[in-house]
């Protein structure tokens, strides 16, 4: 049962990490796009 629990825990950890990354990307996207547009000028 320990292996199953650790496996589920690692999967949950990966999901949490990807969710955090997705939230960061969505939050930073407008700022990054603005910076790219400014650099493009």
Number of C-alpha atoms within 10 A of each C-alpha: 6 7 8 9 10 11 12 12 12 12 12 12 12 12 12 12 12 12 12 12 12 12 12 11 12 11 11 12 12 11 11 12 11 12 11 11 10 9 8 7 5
